[in-house]
Amino acid sequence: MPPNIDRLAADGTVFTDGYAACQVSSPSRASIKTGLYPVRHGVTDWIGELSGEDWHSMGRCSRQ
């Protein structure tokens, strides 16, 4: 291995635990960038998911 990688391995930080703010990647990434929970920053589903009237057209709500 190159010496810089050996030095990085010797001096680097070891992370033993991890946390994801959501099981979906978009809210988790937004949480990492903002430091907020998904409900606080507003990204609660994957970016690109249907919403509003488009969501209603999928039959996911009880409104007629």
C-alpha positions in Angstrom: 0.0 0.0 0.0 1.1 3.6 -0.6 2.5 5.2 2.6 -0.3 7.9 2.7 -2.9 5.1 3.0 -1.0 3.4 5.8 -0.7 6.7 7.7 -4.4 7.4 7.2 -5.3 4.0 8.5 -3.0 4.5 11.5 -4.2 8.0 12.3 -7.8 7.9 11.1 -11.0 7.7 13.1 -12.8 4.4 13.5 -16.6 4.6 13.4 -18.2 1.6 15.1 -21.9 2.6 15.0 -24.1 4.2 12.4 -27.5 5.8 12.3 -29.9 6.6 9.4 -32.6 9.2 9.9 -34.9 7.3 7.6 -35.0 4.0 5.7 -35.2 6.0 2.4 -32.0 7.6 1.1 -33.3 11.1 0.3 -34.5 12.0 3.8 -31.3 10.5 5.3 -29.0 12.5 3.0 -30.9 15.7 3.8 -30.6 14.9 7.5 -26.8 14.5 7.2 -26.6 17.8 5.3 -28.8 19.8 7.5 -28.4 18.1 10.9 -32.2 18.0 11.2 -34.7 15.1 11.4 -36.8 14.5 8.3 -39.9 16.0 9.8 -38.0 19.2 10.5 -36.4 19.7 7.0 -39.4 18.5 5.1 -37.9 15.8 3.0 -39.9 12.7 4.1 -39.9 10.5 1.0 -37.5 9.9 -1.8 -37.0 13.0 -4.1 -39.1 12.3 -7.1 -42.0 10.6 -5.3 -45.4 11.7 -6.5 -47.2 14.2 -4.3 -50.3 16.4 -4.2 -52.8 15.6 -7.0 -50.4 13.2 -8.6 -50.4 11.2 -5.3 -54.2 11.3 -5.2 -54.3 9.8 -8.7 -52.5 6.7 -7.4 -55.4 5.9 -5.1 -53.4 6.4 -1.9 -55.9 8.5 0.0 -59.5 8.2 1.0 -60.6 11.5 -0.6 -62.9 11.1 -3.6 
